[in-house]
Amino acid sequence: MSLRYGVYLPPFGPFGDPSVLVDLAVRAEKAGWDGVFLWDHVVTDAMPIVDPWTTLGAIAQATQRIQLGTMVTPLPRRRPWIVARHAGTLSRLSGGRFVLGTGLGSDESGDFSRFGEPSDPRIRSAMYDEGLDVVRAVWSGEAYDHNGPYYQVRLEQTVPEPHRIPVWVGCSTTKPHVLRRAASCDGIFPNPTDHRLTPEELSGILASVGRKIDVAVAGNASLAWEEPIDVDVTGLRQAGMTWWMESLIHFDPLELSMKIVDAGPALAEYRK
């Protein structure tokens, strides 16, 4: 798989205005980026915050080429049949450019506990796996009768989604059950919280997954940053990375983030 370049950012703080995000996506497409991906949170210390799903709908209408998606939607925090319908709508609206990035979710800002949602990681993990099955069933258009521990669904046969919707698995750990989940999907977004992902780690992850899938890695490697670049993009690409996600953070000035976007994926020395 060839290396592609995305812009990865939180929809809050200086990005907490949907019109800013739409403008950023239009500029990203013009500058040569391959995708724009939004975090999915409900509350944050850096208000204001906007909903990624409705914003991605506006982005889908304002762009023609770039892929777009959630990075990542905590599936245990949303009803999976609603996620399936949102994703299907965005896929059709964008002509098949939508990627559903999924994850377990974090309660760091209270996205679960503030609203009485289950915060136990073991419960959320089970809801995640069951929810993925429900999402796929809704997309398939096939008759579906499911009576699980967390979800009960009855669907009659109908029309399937016209575009195949890739599902990526975001993860902060690489435990065996996480890698099994990724192996059943189309991509993985390993995003450790306490260190930078290394090419050696990535090689091990893909060896455990056991097949070729999309691999997204986030960080800062644009030549437009006002600081030295020390990330090993070449090593990560050789280890199997297929997407580099240039991470724009809410505590950076908006003007600097726009400069990074306008510069495009200025990593020509890594394109081999």
C-alpha positions in Angstrom: 0.0 0.0 0.0 1.3 3.5 -0.8 1.7 6.1 1.9 -1.1 8.6 2.2 -1.3 11.7 4.4 -4.1 12.9 6.6 -4.8 15.8 8.9 -5.9 14.6 12.4 -7.4 17.1 14.8 -9.8 17.7 17.7 -13.0 19.6 17.0 -12.7 21.8 20.0 -10.7 24.8 21.2 -9.6 26.9 18.2 -11.2 24.2 16.0 -14.5 24.4 17.9 -16.2 26.2 15.1 -17.7 24.0 12.3 -17.0 26.7 9.7 -13.3 26.7 10.6 -13.1 22.9 10.2 -14.9 23.0 6.8 -12.5 25.7 5.7 -9.5 23.7 6.9 -10.7 20.6 5.0 -11.1 22.6 1.8 -7.6 24.0 2.2 -6.3 20.6 3.0 -7.7 19.2 -0.3 -6.3 22.1 -2.3 -2.9 21.6 -0.6 -2.7 17.9 -1.6 -3.6 16.1 1.7 -5.4 12.8 1.3 -7.8 12.9 4.2 -9.2 14.9 7.2 -10.1 13.0 10.4 -11.8 14.4 13.5 -11.7 13.3 17.1 -15.1 12.4 18.7 -15.7 13.8 22.2 -18.7 15.2 24.1 -17.0 17.4 26.7 -13.6 18.9 27.1 -11.7 21.4 29.1 -11.0 23.4 25.9 -14.4 24.6 24.9 -16.2 25.2 22.6 -16.6 21.8 21.0 -18.5 20.7 17.9 -20.0 17.4 16.9 -17.8 15.6 14.3 -20.6 13.8 12.5 -22.5 16.9 11.4 -19.3 18.7 10.6 -18.1 15.8 8.4 -21.4 16.1 6.5 -20.5 19.7 5.7 -17.0 18.7 4.8 -18.3 16.0 2.5 -20.3 18.5 0.6 -17.4 21.1 0.4 -14.8 18.6 -0.9 -14.4 16.3 -3.8 -11.4 14.0 -3.3 -10.1 13.7 0.2 -11.2 10.9 2.5 -12.8 11.8 5.8 -13.7 10.1 9.0 -13.9 9.9 12.7 -10.6 9.2 14.6 -12.0 7.7 16.6 -15.7 7.2 17.5 -16.0 5.4 20.9 -18.5 2.8 19.8 -19.6 1.9 23.4 -20.7 5.5 23.9 -23.1 5.5 20.9 -25.9 3.2 19.8 -24.3 1.1 17.1 -27.4 1.2 14.8 -27.3 5.0 14.9 -23.5 5.0 14.1 -24.2 2.7 11.2 -26.8 5.1 9.8 -24.6 8.1 10.3 -21.7 6.4 8.6 -23.9 5.2 5.7 -25.2 8.6 5.2 -21.7 10.2 5.2 -20.5 7.4 2.8 -23.2 8.1 0.3 -23.0 11.9 0.7 -19.2 11.8 0.0 -19.4 9.2 -2.8 -17.7 6.5 -0.8 -14.9 8.6 0.9 -15.9 8.0 4.5 -13.8 5.9 6.9 -15.3 4.8 10.2 -12.6 5.0 12.8 -13.7 3.3 16.0 -12.3 2.9 19.5 -13.0 2.0 23.1 -13.1 5.6 24.2 -11.5 7.4 27.1 -13.2 8.8 30.2 -10.4 11.3 30.8 -12.8 14.3 30.2 -15.9 12.6 31.5 -17.4 11.5 28.2 -18.8 8.4 29.9 -19.1 9.1 33.6 -20.6 12.6 33.3 -23.6 11.0 31.6 -24.0 7.8 33.5 -22.5 5.7 30.8 -20.5 2.5 31.7 -16.9 3.5 32.3 -15.5 0.0 33.1 -13.1 -0.8 30.3 -14.1 -4.5 30.4 -17.8 -3.7 29.8 -16.9 -1.1 27.1 -14.7 -3.7 25.4 -17.6 -6.2 25.2 -20.0 -3.5 24.0 -17.4 -2.5 21.4 -17.2 -6.0 19.9 -20.9 -6.6 20.0 -21.5 -3.1 18.5 -19.2 -3.8 15.5 -21.3 -6.8 14.6 -24.5 -4.7 14.7 -23.0 -2.0 12.6 -21.9 -4.4 9.9 -25.3 -6.1 10.0 -27.1 -2.7 9.4 -24.9 -2.0 6.5 -25.3 -5.4 4.9 -29.1 -5.0 4.3 -29.5 -8.7 5.3 -32.2 -9.9 7.7 -30.7 -9.8 11.3 -32.0 -11.1 14.6 -29.6 -10.4 17.5 -30.2 -10.9 21.2 -26.9 -10.1 22.9 -25.9 -9.0 26.4 -26.0 -5.3 25.5 -27.9 -4.9 22.3 -31.1 -6.4 20.9 -31.7 -5.9 17.2 -34.3 -7.2 14.7 -34.0 -6.2 11.1 -35.8 -7.3 7.9 -33.9 -7.6 4.7 -33.4 -4.4 2.8 -31.0 -2.6 0.5 -27.3 -2.7 1.5 -25.1 0.3 1.6 -23.9 1.1 -2.0 -20.3 1.8 -0.9 -18.0 -0.4 1.2 -17.3 1.5 4.4 -13.8 0.8 5.9 -13.6 0.3 9.6 -10.5 1.1 11.5 -9.7 0.2 15.1 -8.0 2.8 17.3 -6.1 1.5 20.3 -3.7 2.6 23.0 -2.6 -0.9 23.8 -1.8 -4.0 21.7 -3.2 -6.7 23.9 -4.2 -9.9 22.0 -8.0 -9.2 22.0 -7.3 -5.7 20.6 -5.2 -7.1 17.7 -7.9 -9.8 17.0 -10.4 -7.0 16.8 -8.2 -5.1 14.4 -7.6 -8.2 12.3 -11.4 -8.4 11.7 -11.4 -4.9 10.4 -9.8 -2.8 7.6 -7.3 -0.8 9.5 -5.6 -0.1 12.8 -4.6 3.2 14.5 -2.1 2.3 17.3 -1.9 5.4 19.4 0.1 4.7 22.7 -0.5 7.3 25.4 3.0 7.2 27.0 5.4 7.1 24.1 5.9 7.5 20.4 5.2 4.4 18.3 8.4 2.9 16.9 8.9 1.0 13.6 9.8 -2.1 15.6 6.6 -1.9 17.6 4.6 -1.5 14.4 6.3 -4.5 12.7 5.3 -6.6 15.7 1.7 -5.3 15.6 1.3 -6.3 12.0 2.9 -9.6 12.5 0.3 -10.4 15.2 -2.6 -9.1 13.0 -1.4 -11.5 10.4 -2.6 -9.8 7.2 -2.2 -6.5 5.3 -4.5 -3.7 6.6 -4.4 0.1 6.6 -2.1 1.4 9.4 -2.5 5.0 10.6 0.1 6.7 12.8 -0.2 10.2 14.2 2.5 12.7 15.0 4.2 15.8 13.8 6.4 15.5 10.7 5.5 18.4 8.5 8.4 20.5 7.4 6.3 23.6 8.1 6.5 23.2 11.8 8.7 25.7 13.6 10.7 23.0 15.4 13.0 20.1 14.4 11.4 16.9 13.0 12.7 13.8 14.7 10.0 11.2 13.8 11.1 8.2 11.7 8.5 8.4 9.0 10.7 6.3 6.6 11.1 3.5 9.2 7.3 3.5 10.0 6.5 3.4 6.3 8.9 0.5 5.8 7.3 -1.3 8.8 3.8 -1.1 7.2 2.4 2.3 7.9 -0.1 3.3 5.1 -1.4 6.6 6.6 0.6 9.4 8.2 -1.7 11.5 10.4 -0.3 15.0 10.9 -1.6 15.9 14.4 -2.9 19.4 14.9 -3.5 20.1 18.6 -5.9 22.5 20.2 -3.3 24.3 22.3 -1.4 25.4 19.2 -2.4 28.7 17.6 -4.9 28.4 14.8 -2.7 30.4 12.5 0.1 27.8 12.9 -2.3 24.9 12.2 -3.5 26.6 9.1 0.1 27.1 8.0 0.7 23.4 8.4 -2.3 22.6 6.3 -1.5 25.1 3.6 2.0 23.7 3.3 0.6 20.3 2.3 2.2 17.0 3.0 5.7 18.5 2.7 7.5 15.2 3.2 8.8 14.6 -0.3 11.9 12.9 1.0 9.7 10.1 2.5 7.8 9.4 -0.7 9.6 6.4 -2.2 
